Amino acid sequence: MSWKPTIVVSDPELAWEVLVTKASDFSSRTLPYRSKIISADWHTISTSNFGPHWHTLRKGLHNTTFNPQTIAAQARLQEHDLVNMTGSLQEEASSNHGIVKPLLHLRRATMQVIARFCFGLDFEDESFVEGMDNDFQEEVVISNLFDLFLLGVDSTSTTIAWSLAFLIHNPQMQRKLYEEVGRSRSETITVEEVSKLRYLNAVVMETMRMQPIAPLGVPHKAARDSNIMGTKVVEGSTVVVNLYALLHDPTVWVEPHRFMPERFPTSLKNDNDSSLVGAMERSFLPFGAGRRICAGMELAKPQVALTIAHLVNDFHWSSAVEGQLPDLSDDLTFVQTMKTPLVARIMPRCV
């Protein structure tokens, strides 16, 4: 058995070459052997090698579960879920002197969203159903559903928790965000409104930059002999893209370890530095890029933004213990979680 190297890519240009320019060369997977148990022998969308099976899974996911029409149709239900969630937070706060542990509430709300997308009552694509019975074994279907929950629930809820922690550390930013959200004066904050809130989306992007859920992404494997910037890479080599390094590259990001939503053009008024925008685009890859970019990206981004908008609009968030800010230390397990789960004090906003 020949030895194959592991290559770690931490430069934005090299990462773009691996993920986008030469995606066909580096879109296969290499994963721990034990992961076969929960992935139907590596036949889920996140674990399977690039090829016909992966194409079929990806096409099915985007043509049904995550197509724009399905996402739009679920919007009102998502908004209703978040109204219920803020109500549950208020109940917890009322019985605990204003103190809440938001992660459980966030996980529950995210699970509701994913479950509805997977098992919604309005799903009527008979041809897709027939193809899944006929083309895939039951184990593969179940493992792919498990994949969606495994990857979606923790990543979305944890990102929101990180954002809340940063906003507690930066009360002036929380106030600015509250004022932006409050300008709509609608009875219920909608997905359509959230997409237009520039500072909110900058806060979401900065949270994802500061604390990417998968700092090293999912390992890629060279499907054939290739090269990266002229350096030979033999077939079977593992290629890891260090997303954390890209998102904290000091040549791209000013004060990279500082939470600063204003750095993003979406929140700036007179940003004409096209070279900076280009560099940021190739470094801001919290979902990866190219063919293996996160399949649930278009669902996750608005869900995170919508949830934060509701939470900041309904409550003022502060430290659970006066003078003791939330611990921002991270703990890398399956995803990059908070080492100390967020505990906060909430106070209903005055209407």
Short mmCIF file of the C-alpha atoms (twelve columns), coordinates in Angstrom:
data_MODEL
# 
_entry.id   MODEL 
# 
loop_
_atom_site.group_PDB 
_atom_site.id 
_atom_site.type_symbol 
_atom_site.label_atom_id 
_atom_site.label_alt_id 
_atom_site.label_comp_id 
_atom_site.label_asym_id 
_atom_site.label_seq_id 
_atom_site.Cartn_x 
_atom_site.Cartn_y 
_atom_site.Cartn_z 
_atom_site.pdbx_PDB_model_num 
ATOM 1   C CA . MET A 1   0.000   0.000  0.000   1 
ATOM 2   C CA . SER A 2   1.617   3.250  -1.152  1 
ATOM 3   C CA . TRP A 3   1.813   6.289  1.103   1 
ATOM 4   C CA . LYS A 4   -0.267  9.294  0.022   1 
ATOM 5   C CA . PRO A 5   0.401   12.784 1.379   1 
ATOM 6   C CA . THR A 6   -2.040  15.159 3.048   1 
ATOM 7   C CA . ILE A 7   -1.879  18.703 1.703   1 
ATOM 8   C CA . VAL A 8   -3.243  21.621 3.744   1 
ATOM 9   C CA . VAL A 9   -4.158  24.708 1.705   1 
ATOM 10  C CA . SER A 10  -4.289  28.030 3.564   1 
ATOM 11  C CA . ASP A 11  -3.845  30.557 0.753   1 
ATOM 12  C CA . PRO A 12  -6.940  32.075 -0.929  1 
ATOM 13  C CA . GLU A 13  -5.630  31.654 -4.484  1 
ATOM 14  C CA . LEU A 14  -4.591  28.050 -3.899  1 
ATOM 15  C CA . ALA A 15  -7.910  27.298 -2.220  1 
ATOM 16  C CA . TRP A 16  -9.793  28.733 -5.188  1 
ATOM 17  C CA . GLU A 17  -7.745  26.554 -7.535  1 
ATOM 18  C CA . VAL A 18  -8.590  23.430 -5.511  1 
ATOM 19  C CA . LEU A 19  -12.278 24.169 -4.944  1 
ATOM 20  C CA . VAL A 20  -13.267 25.914 -8.170  1 
ATOM 21  C CA . THR A 21  -10.745 26.039 -11.009 1 
ATOM 22  C CA . LYS A 22  -9.769  22.363 -10.703 1 
ATOM 23  C CA . ALA A 23  -12.873 21.129 -8.945  1 
ATOM 24  C CA . SER A 24  -13.078 18.006 -11.107 1 
ATOM 25  C CA . ASP A 25  -9.605  16.998 -9.907  1 
ATOM 26  C CA . PHE A 26  -10.246 17.541 -6.198  1 
ATOM 27  C CA . SER A 27  -13.956 16.850 -5.627  1 
ATOM 28  C CA . SER A 28  -13.700 13.318 -4.257  1 
ATOM 29  C CA . ARG A 29  -13.808 12.485 -0.558  1 
ATOM 30  C CA . THR A 30  -11.540 10.821 1.960   1 
ATOM 31  C CA . LEU A 31  -13.053 10.199 5.383   1 
ATOM 32  C CA . PRO A 32  -12.397 8.121  8.521   1 
ATOM 33  C CA . TYR A 33  -13.351 4.489  8.046   1 
ATOM 34  C CA . ARG A 34  -15.821 4.581  10.963  1 
ATOM 35  C CA . SER A 35  -17.901 7.205  9.138   1 
ATOM 36  C CA . LYS A 36  -19.071 4.437  6.773   1 
ATOM 37  C CA . ILE A 37  -21.439 3.249  9.501   1 
ATOM 38  C CA . ILE A 38  -23.608 6.381  9.468   1 
ATOM 39  C CA . SER A 39  -23.322 7.167  5.775   1 
ATOM 40  C CA . ALA A 40  -24.527 3.983  4.053   1 
ATOM 41  C CA . ASP A 41  -20.981 3.049  3.067   1 
ATOM 42  C CA . TRP A 42  -20.181 6.675  2.077   1 
ATOM 43  C CA . HIS A 43  -23.258 7.129  -0.101  1 
ATOM 44  C CA . THR A 44  -24.601 10.396 1.332   1 
ATOM 45  C CA . ILE A 45  -24.346 13.762 -0.389  1 
ATOM 46  C CA . SER A 46  -21.538 14.933 1.912   1 
ATOM 47  C CA . THR A 47  -19.506 11.707 1.933   1 
ATOM 48  C CA . SER A 48  -19.812 10.233 -1.575  1 
ATOM 49  C CA . ASN A 49  -17.161 10.702 -4.232  1 
ATOM 50  C CA . PHE A 50  -17.815 13.047 -7.106  1 
ATOM 51  C CA . GLY A 51  -19.612 11.085 -9.810  1 
ATOM 52  C CA . PRO A 52  -23.037 9.931  -11.085 1 
ATOM 53  C CA . HIS A 53  -24.364 8.931  -7.634  1 
ATOM 54  C CA . TRP A 54  -23.370 12.279 -6.108  1 
ATOM 55  C CA . HIS A 55  -24.854 14.148 -9.098  1 
ATOM 56  C CA . THR A 56  -28.172 12.348 -8.652  1 
ATOM 57  C CA . LEU A 57  -28.316 13.162 -4.940  1 
ATOM 58  C CA . ARG A 58  -27.408 16.802 -5.482  1 
ATOM 59  C CA . LYS A 59  -29.885 17.224 -8.328  1 
ATOM 60  C CA . GLY A 60  -32.657 15.618 -6.312  1 
ATOM 61  C CA . LEU A 61  -31.956 17.842 -3.328  1 
ATOM 62  C CA . HIS A 62  -31.980 21.058 -5.331  1 
ATOM 63  C CA . ASN A 63  -34.925 20.115 -7.525  1 
ATOM 64  C CA . THR A 64  -37.148 19.258 -4.565  1 
ATOM 65  C CA . THR A 65  -36.171 19.949 -0.961  1 
ATOM 66  C CA . PHE A 66  -34.014 23.045 -1.495  1 
ATOM 67  C CA . ASN A 67  -35.451 24.497 -4.682  1 
ATOM 68  C CA . PRO A 68  -36.377 28.225 -4.518  1 
ATOM 69  C CA . GLN A 69  -40.119 27.534 -4.761  1 
ATOM 70  C CA . THR A 70  -40.049 25.149 -1.786  1 
ATOM 71  C CA . ILE A 71  -37.974 27.558 0.294   1 
ATOM 72  C CA . ALA A 72  -40.363 30.438 -0.510  1 
ATOM 73  C CA . ALA A 73  -43.407 28.305 0.307   1 
ATOM 74  C CA . GLN A 74  -42.019 27.490 3.747   1 
ATOM 75  C CA . ALA A 75  -41.239 31.112 4.653   1 
ATOM 76  C CA . ARG A 76  -44.483 31.863 6.513   1 
ATOM 77  C CA . LEU A 77  -44.129 28.684 8.567   1 
ATOM 78  C CA . GLN A 78  -40.541 29.584 9.481   1 
ATOM 79  C CA . GLU A 79  -41.732 32.985 10.684  1 
ATOM 80  C CA . HIS A 80  -44.420 31.289 12.782  1 
ATOM 81  C CA . ASP A 81  -41.825 28.918 14.298  1 
ATOM 82  C CA . LEU A 82  -39.718 31.880 15.395  1 
ATOM 83  C CA . VAL A 83  -42.656 33.637 17.031  1 
ATOM 84  C CA . ASN A 84  -43.210 30.436 19.027  1 
ATOM 85  C CA . MET A 85  -39.511 30.241 19.864  1 
ATOM 86  C CA . THR A 86  -39.348 33.778 21.237  1 
ATOM 87  C CA . GLY A 87  -42.431 32.929 23.309  1 
ATOM 88  C CA . SER A 88  -40.627 29.894 24.765  1 
ATOM 89  C CA . LEU A 89  -37.590 32.032 25.573  1 
ATOM 90  C CA . GLN A 90  -39.825 34.507 27.365  1 
ATOM 91  C CA . GLU A 91  -41.347 31.702 29.434  1 
ATOM 92  C CA . GLU A 92  -37.901 30.435 30.436  1 
ATOM 93  C CA . ALA A 93  -36.761 33.952 31.328  1 
ATOM 94  C CA . SER A 94  -39.884 34.603 33.393  1 
ATOM 95  C CA . SER A 95  -39.249 31.538 35.543  1 
ATOM 96  C CA . ASN A 96  -35.489 32.068 35.841  1 
ATOM 97  C CA . HIS A 97  -34.965 35.740 36.707  1 
ATOM 98  C CA . GLY A 98  -34.433 36.710 33.066  1 
ATOM 99  C CA . ILE A 99  -31.740 34.078 32.408  1 
ATOM 100 C CA . VAL A 100 -31.977 31.786 29.369  1 
ATOM 101 C CA . LYS A 101 -29.943 29.090 27.657  1 
ATOM 102 C CA . PRO A 102 -30.817 29.777 24.017  1 
ATOM 103 C CA . LEU A 103 -29.086 26.861 22.280  1 
ATOM 104 C CA . LEU A 104 -31.818 24.313 23.022  1 
ATOM 105 C CA . HIS A 105 -34.470 26.689 21.660  1 
ATOM 106 C CA . LEU A 106 -32.369 27.341 18.560  1 
ATOM 107 C CA . ARG A 107 -31.806 23.640 17.939  1 
ATOM 108 C CA . ARG A 108 -35.518 22.909 18.274  1 
ATOM 109 C CA . ALA A 109 -36.503 25.682 15.835  1 
ATOM 110 C CA . THR A 110 -33.865 24.592 13.309  1 
ATOM 111 C CA . MET A 111 -34.962 20.968 13.556  1 
ATOM 112 C CA . GLN A 112 -38.545 22.025 12.819  1 
ATOM 113 C CA . VAL A 113 -37.412 23.803 9.661   1 
ATOM 114 C CA . ILE A 114 -35.344 20.880 8.367   1 
ATOM 115 C CA . ALA A 115 -38.040 18.332 9.248   1 
ATOM 116 C CA . ARG A 116 -40.622 20.333 7.319   1 
ATOM 117 C CA . PHE A 117 -38.366 20.491 4.281   1 
ATOM 118 C CA . CYS A 118 -37.767 16.741 4.452   1 
ATOM 119 C CA . PHE A 119 -41.282 15.570 5.331   1 
ATOM 120 C CA . GLY A 120 -43.561 18.479 4.406   1 
ATOM 121 C CA . LEU A 121 -47.235 17.594 3.882   1 
ATOM 122 C CA . ASP A 122 -47.373 19.437 0.563   1 
ATOM 123 C CA . PHE A 123 -44.708 17.316 -1.138  1 
ATOM 124 C CA . GLU A 124 -46.303 15.879 -4.289  1 
ATOM 125 C CA . ASP A 125 -43.433 15.100 -6.684  1 
ATOM 126 C CA . GLU A 126 -44.422 11.517 -7.503  1 
ATOM 127 C CA . SER A 127 -41.650 11.022 -10.058 1 
ATOM 128 C CA . PHE A 128 -39.019 11.927 -7.458  1 
ATOM 129 C CA . VAL A 129 -40.557 9.522  -4.945  1 
ATOM 130 C CA . GLU A 130 -40.557 6.707  -7.494  1 
ATOM 131 C CA . GLY A 131 -36.948 7.412  -8.382  1 
ATOM 132 C CA . MET A 132 -35.903 7.267  -4.673  1 
ATOM 133 C CA . ASP A 133 -37.613 3.856  -4.175  1 
ATOM 134 C CA . ASN A 134 -36.349 2.446  -7.397  1 
ATOM 135 C CA . ASP A 135 -32.859 3.965  -7.558  1 
ATOM 136 C CA . PHE A 136 -31.694 3.973  -3.933  1 
ATOM 137 C CA . GLN A 137 -31.663 1.408  -1.163  1 
ATOM 138 C CA . GLU A 138 -33.598 2.288  1.975   1 
ATOM 139 C CA . GLU A 139 -30.346 2.585  3.907   1 
ATOM 140 C CA . VAL A 140 -29.101 5.266  1.492   1 
ATOM 141 C CA . VAL A 141 -32.313 7.300  1.759   1 
ATOM 142 C CA . ILE A 142 -32.312 7.132  5.573   1 
ATOM 143 C CA . SER A 143 -28.605 8.017  5.782   1 
ATOM 144 C CA . ASN A 144 -29.070 11.046 3.543   1 
ATOM 145 C CA . LEU A 145 -31.943 12.285 5.693   1 
ATOM 146 C CA . PHE A 146 -29.764 11.788 8.781   1 
ATOM 147 C CA . ASP A 147 -27.015 13.713 6.982   1 
ATOM 148 C CA . LEU A 148 -29.301 16.735 6.549   1 
ATOM 149 C CA . PHE A 149 -30.197 16.818 10.227  1 
ATOM 150 C CA . LEU A 150 -26.641 16.104 11.406  1 
ATOM 151 C CA . LEU A 151 -25.116 18.854 9.283   1 
ATOM 152 C CA . GLY A 152 -27.954 21.363 9.457   1 
ATOM 153 C CA . VAL A 153 -29.152 21.508 13.064  1 
ATOM 154 C CA . ASP A 154 -25.863 22.049 14.878  1 
ATOM 155 C CA . SER A 155 -24.314 24.317 12.260  1 
ATOM 156 C CA . THR A 156 -27.287 26.706 12.073  1 
ATOM 157 C CA . SER A 157 -28.102 26.859 15.784  1 
ATOM 158 C CA . THR A 158 -24.450 27.230 16.785  1 
ATOM 159 C CA . THR A 159 -23.883 30.077 14.306  1 
ATOM 160 C CA . ILE A 160 -26.847 31.960 15.785  1 
ATOM 161 C CA . ALA A 161 -25.541 31.391 19.325  1 
ATOM 162 C CA . TRP A 162 -22.133 32.767 18.296  1 
ATOM 163 C CA . SER A 163 -23.815 35.822 16.800  1 
ATOM 164 C CA . LEU A 164 -25.754 36.503 20.000  1 
ATOM 165 C CA . ALA A 165 -22.544 36.197 22.035  1 
ATOM 166 C CA . PHE A 166 -20.771 38.716 19.786  1 
ATOM 167 C CA . LEU A 167 -23.717 41.127 20.063  1 
ATOM 168 C CA . ILE A 168 -23.621 40.879 23.863  1 
ATOM 169 C CA . HIS A 169 -19.928 41.760 23.717  1 
ATOM 170 C CA . ASN A 170 -20.750 44.689 21.410  1 
ATOM 171 C CA . PRO A 171 -23.920 46.389 22.704  1 
ATOM 172 C CA . GLN A 172 -23.572 49.317 20.305  1 
ATOM 173 C CA . MET A 173 -23.747 46.887 17.388  1 
ATOM 174 C CA . GLN A 174 -26.769 45.199 18.949  1 
ATOM 175 C CA . ARG A 175 -28.458 48.600 19.221  1 
ATOM 176 C CA . LYS A 176 -27.648 49.435 15.598  1 
ATOM 177 C CA . LEU A 177 -29.052 46.096 14.481  1 
ATOM 178 C CA . TYR A 178 -32.218 46.559 16.556  1 
ATOM 179 C CA . GLU A 179 -32.790 49.982 15.025  1 
ATOM 180 C CA . GLU A 180 -32.379 48.614 11.502  1 
ATOM 181 C CA . VAL A 181 -34.784 45.725 12.097  1 
ATOM 182 C CA . GLY A 182 -37.272 47.976 13.852  1 
ATOM 183 C CA . ARG A 183 -37.593 50.381 10.928  1 
ATOM 184 C CA . SER A 184 -39.892 47.965 9.122   1 
ATOM 185 C CA . ARG A 185 -42.487 48.242 11.922  1 
ATOM 186 C CA . SER A 186 -44.226 45.139 10.612  1 
ATOM 187 C CA . GLU A 187 -46.205 42.942 12.961  1 
ATOM 188 C CA . THR A 188 -44.027 39.963 12.002  1 
ATOM 189 C CA . ILE A 189 -40.508 40.112 10.561  1 
ATOM 190 C CA . THR A 190 -40.547 38.384 7.177   1 
ATOM 191 C CA . VAL A 191 -37.922 36.638 5.072   1 
ATOM 192 C CA . GLU A 192 -38.416 39.268 2.358   1 
ATOM 193 C CA . GLU A 193 -37.663 42.102 4.777   1 
ATOM 194 C CA . VAL A 194 -34.622 40.346 6.214   1 
ATOM 195 C CA . SER A 195 -33.006 40.018 2.785   1 
ATOM 196 C CA . LYS A 196 -32.973 43.832 2.504   1 
ATOM 197 C CA . LEU A 197 -31.400 44.552 5.901   1 
ATOM 198 C CA . ARG A 198 -27.791 45.335 5.072   1 
ATOM 199 C CA . TYR A 199 -26.364 45.546 8.571   1 
ATOM 200 C CA . LEU A 200 -28.113 42.358 9.682   1 
ATOM 201 C CA . ASN A 201 -26.622 40.431 6.783   1 
ATOM 202 C CA . ALA A 202 -23.214 41.933 7.531   1 
ATOM 203 C CA . VAL A 203 -23.529 40.691 11.135  1 
ATOM 204 C CA . VAL A 204 -24.361 37.209 9.844   1 
ATOM 205 C CA . MET A 205 -21.415 37.218 7.443   1 
ATOM 206 C CA . GLU A 206 -19.018 38.470 10.103  1 
ATOM 207 C CA . THR A 207 -20.182 35.762 12.518  1 
ATOM 208 C CA . MET A 208 -19.537 33.113 9.873   1 
ATOM 209 C CA . ARG A 209 -16.126 34.647 9.182   1 
ATOM 210 C CA . MET A 210 -15.109 34.811 12.826  1 
ATOM 211 C CA . GLN A 211 -16.357 31.360 13.775  1 
ATOM 212 C CA . PRO A 212 -16.720 29.106 10.734  1 
ATOM 213 C CA . ILE A 213 -18.626 26.001 11.737  1 
ATOM 214 C CA . ALA A 214 -16.214 23.679 9.905   1 
ATOM 215 C CA . PRO A 215 -12.801 25.413 10.143  1 
ATOM 216 C CA . LEU A 216 -11.074 22.784 7.998   1 
ATOM 217 C CA . GLY A 217 -14.067 21.908 5.856   1 
ATOM 218 C CA . VAL A 218 -14.586 18.316 4.760   1 
ATOM 219 C CA . PRO A 219 -11.401 16.689 3.398   1 
ATOM 220 C CA . HIS A 220 -11.093 16.424 -0.380  1 
ATOM 221 C CA . LYS A 221 -9.252  13.737 -2.311  1 
ATOM 222 C CA . ALA A 222 -7.441  14.007 -5.621  1 
ATOM 223 C CA . ALA A 223 -9.471  11.959 -8.119  1 
ATOM 224 C CA . ARG A 224 -6.524  11.876 -10.530 1 
ATOM 225 C CA . ASP A 225 -2.943  13.086 -10.786 1 
ATOM 226 C CA . SER A 226 -3.004  16.875 -10.834 1 
ATOM 227 C CA . ASN A 227 -1.114  19.890 -9.561  1 
ATOM 228 C CA . ILE A 228 -1.654  22.925 -7.370  1 
ATOM 229 C CA . MET A 229 0.154   26.004 -8.631  1 
ATOM 230 C CA . GLY A 230 2.543   23.764 -10.508 1 
ATOM 231 C CA . THR A 231 3.273   21.405 -7.612  1 
ATOM 232 C CA . LYS A 232 2.407   17.791 -8.456  1 
ATOM 233 C CA . VAL A 233 -0.391  16.149 -6.498  1 
ATOM 234 C CA . VAL A 234 -0.735  12.388 -6.971  1 
ATOM 235 C CA . GLU A 235 -4.087  10.632 -7.242  1 
ATOM 236 C CA . GLY A 236 -5.503  9.674  -3.856  1 
ATOM 237 C CA . SER A 237 -3.800  12.509 -1.954  1 
ATOM 238 C CA . THR A 238 -5.874  14.184 0.750   1 
ATOM 239 C CA . VAL A 239 -6.346  17.925 0.316   1 
ATOM 240 C CA . VAL A 240 -7.640  19.947 3.271   1 
ATOM 241 C CA . VAL A 241 -8.662  23.568 2.759   1 
ATOM 242 C CA . ASN A 242 -8.020  25.564 5.915   1 
ATOM 243 C CA . LEU A 243 -11.143 27.745 5.810   1 
ATOM 244 C CA . TYR A 244 -10.283 29.343 9.146   1 
ATOM 245 C CA . ALA A 245 -6.978  30.599 7.739   1 
ATOM 246 C CA . LEU A 246 -8.718  32.065 4.686   1 
ATOM 247 C CA . LEU A 247 -11.286 33.815 6.872   1 
ATOM 248 C CA . HIS A 248 -8.566  35.285 9.116   1 
ATOM 249 C CA . ASP A 249 -5.951  36.146 6.488   1 
ATOM 250 C CA . PRO A 250 -4.467  39.514 7.593   1 
ATOM 251 C CA . THR A 251 -3.688  40.450 3.988   1 
ATOM 252 C CA . VAL A 252 -7.416  40.386 3.242   1 
ATOM 253 C CA . TRP A 253 -9.104  41.182 6.552   1 
ATOM 254 C CA . VAL A 254 -8.124  44.203 8.655   1 
ATOM 255 C CA . GLU A 255 -7.839  43.165 12.315  1 
ATOM 256 C CA . PRO A 256 -9.042  39.657 11.438  1 
ATOM 257 C CA . HIS A 257 -9.679  38.583 15.036  1 
ATOM 258 C CA . ARG A 258 -11.965 41.521 15.757  1 
ATOM 259 C CA . PHE A 259 -15.737 41.251 15.272  1 
ATOM 260 C CA . MET A 260 -16.398 44.049 12.784  1 
ATOM 261 C CA . PRO A 261 -19.495 43.711 10.525  1 
ATOM 262 C CA . GLU A 262 -18.690 47.058 8.898   1 
ATOM 263 C CA . ARG A 263 -15.852 45.389 7.006   1 
ATOM 264 C CA . PHE A 264 -18.323 43.914 4.509   1 
ATOM 265 C CA . PRO A 265 -19.372 45.975 1.451   1 
ATOM 266 C CA . THR A 266 -22.996 45.048 2.127   1 
ATOM 267 C CA . SER A 267 -22.888 47.392 5.086   1 
ATOM 268 C CA . LEU A 268 -20.762 50.168 3.573   1 
ATOM 269 C CA . LYS A 269 -22.024 53.040 1.452   1 
ATOM 270 C CA . ASN A 270 -18.991 54.193 -0.513  1 
ATOM 271 C CA . ASP A 271 -16.860 51.144 -1.032  1 
ATOM 272 C CA . ASN A 272 -15.223 51.451 -4.431  1 
ATOM 273 C CA . ASP A 273 -12.249 49.218 -3.724  1 
ATOM 274 C CA . SER A 274 -13.002 46.476 -6.262  1 
ATOM 275 C CA . SER A 275 -9.702  44.712 -5.517  1 
ATOM 276 C CA . LEU A 276 -10.690 44.355 -1.872  1 
ATOM 277 C CA . VAL A 277 -14.091 43.006 -2.844  1 
ATOM 278 C CA . GLY A 278 -12.443 40.454 -5.126  1 
ATOM 279 C CA . ALA A 279 -10.029 39.326 -2.424  1 
ATOM 280 C CA . MET A 280 -12.843 39.075 0.087   1 
ATOM 281 C CA . GLU A 281 -14.946 36.999 -2.288  1 
ATOM 282 C CA . ARG A 282 -12.173 34.432 -2.666  1 
ATOM 283 C CA . SER A 283 -11.470 34.343 1.067   1 
ATOM 284 C CA . PHE A 284 -15.012 34.407 2.417   1 
ATOM 285 C CA . LEU A 285 -15.772 30.716 1.998   1 
ATOM 286 C CA . PRO A 286 -17.554 29.569 5.195   1 
ATOM 287 C CA . PHE A 287 -19.619 27.142 3.081   1 
ATOM 288 C CA . GLY A 288 -16.722 26.099 0.868   1 
ATOM 289 C CA . ALA A 289 -16.932 26.748 -2.875  1 
ATOM 290 C CA . GLY A 290 -17.271 25.053 -6.230  1 
ATOM 291 C CA . ARG A 291 -18.991 21.728 -6.803  1 
ATOM 292 C CA . ARG A 292 -18.815 20.620 -3.170  1 
ATOM 293 C CA . ILE A 293 -20.144 23.853 -1.692  1 
ATOM 294 C CA . CYS A 294 -22.598 23.258 1.172   1 
ATOM 295 C CA . ALA A 295 -25.864 22.024 -0.324  1 
ATOM 296 C CA . GLY A 296 -27.955 23.762 2.333   1 
ATOM 297 C CA . MET A 297 -26.314 27.179 2.017   1 
ATOM 298 C CA . GLU A 298 -29.340 28.900 0.468   1 
ATOM 299 C CA . LEU A 299 -31.519 27.668 3.318   1 
ATOM 300 C CA . ALA A 300 -29.048 28.313 6.144   1 
ATOM 301 C CA . LYS A 301 -28.197 31.943 5.394   1 
ATOM 302 C CA . PRO A 302 -31.755 33.346 5.473   1 
ATOM 303 C CA . GLN A 303 -32.664 31.102 8.429   1 
ATOM 304 C CA . VAL A 304 -29.769 32.477 10.485  1 
ATOM 305 C CA . ALA A 305 -30.573 36.073 9.517   1 
ATOM 306 C CA . LEU A 306 -34.307 35.688 10.147  1 
ATOM 307 C CA . THR A 307 -33.734 34.127 13.570  1 
ATOM 308 C CA . ILE A 308 -31.275 36.806 14.684  1 
ATOM 309 C CA . ALA A 309 -33.681 39.522 13.502  1 
ATOM 310 C CA . HIS A 310 -36.500 38.084 15.622  1 
ATOM 311 C CA . LEU A 311 -34.303 37.597 18.688  1 
ATOM 312 C CA . VAL A 312 -32.830 41.095 18.622  1 
ATOM 313 C CA . ASN A 313 -36.141 42.731 17.781  1 
ATOM 314 C CA . ASP A 314 -37.958 41.019 20.674  1 
ATOM 315 C CA . PHE A 315 -35.260 41.081 23.364  1 
ATOM 316 C CA . HIS A 316 -32.314 43.052 24.623  1 
ATOM 317 C CA . TRP A 317 -29.472 40.573 25.174  1 
ATOM 318 C CA . SER A 318 -26.911 41.030 27.939  1 
ATOM 319 C CA . SER A 319 -24.595 39.041 30.212  1 
ATOM 320 C CA . ALA A 320 -26.191 36.557 32.549  1 
ATOM 321 C CA . VAL A 321 -23.878 37.794 35.292  1 
ATOM 322 C CA . GLU A 322 -23.242 41.531 35.411  1 
ATOM 323 C CA . GLY A 323 -19.672 42.359 34.458  1 
ATOM 324 C CA . GLN A 324 -18.972 38.858 33.142  1 
ATOM 325 C CA . LEU A 325 -19.210 38.691 29.353  1 
ATOM 326 C CA . PRO A 326 -19.865 35.395 27.540  1 
ATOM 327 C CA . ASP A 327 -16.831 33.194 27.004  1 
ATOM 328 C CA . LEU A 328 -15.837 33.348 23.322  1 
ATOM 329 C CA . SER A 329 -13.485 30.363 23.524  1 
ATOM 330 C CA . ASP A 330 -14.253 27.722 20.929  1 
ATOM 331 C CA . ASP A 331 -14.265 23.951 21.091  1 
ATOM 332 C CA . LEU A 332 -13.771 22.024 17.866  1 
ATOM 333 C CA . THR A 333 -15.699 18.754 17.901  1 
ATOM 334 C CA . PHE A 334 -17.898 17.866 14.936  1 
ATOM 335 C CA . VAL A 335 -18.510 21.587 14.476  1 
ATOM 336 C CA . GLN A 336 -16.840 24.597 16.070  1 
ATOM 337 C CA . THR A 337 -19.028 25.153 19.096  1 
ATOM 338 C CA . MET A 338 -18.749 27.518 22.053  1 
ATOM 339 C CA . LYS A 339 -16.561 25.957 24.744  1 
ATOM 340 C CA . THR A 340 -18.997 27.316 27.323  1 
ATOM 341 C CA . PRO A 341 -22.574 27.198 25.948  1 
ATOM 342 C CA . LEU A 342 -24.166 30.629 25.897  1 
ATOM 343 C CA . VAL A 343 -26.170 31.705 28.941  1 
ATOM 344 C CA . ALA A 344 -27.663 35.180 28.697  1 
ATOM 345 C CA . ARG A 345 -30.077 37.607 30.285  1 
ATOM 346 C CA . ILE A 346 -32.933 38.804 28.091  1 
ATOM 347 C CA . MET A 347 -35.302 41.697 28.585  1 
ATOM 348 C CA . PRO A 348 -38.356 42.259 26.354  1 
ATOM 349 C CA . ARG A 349 -38.041 45.323 24.154  1 
ATOM 350 C CA . CYS A 350 -40.357 48.221 24.853  1 
ATOM 351 C CA . VAL A 351 -42.874 48.572 21.999  1 
# 
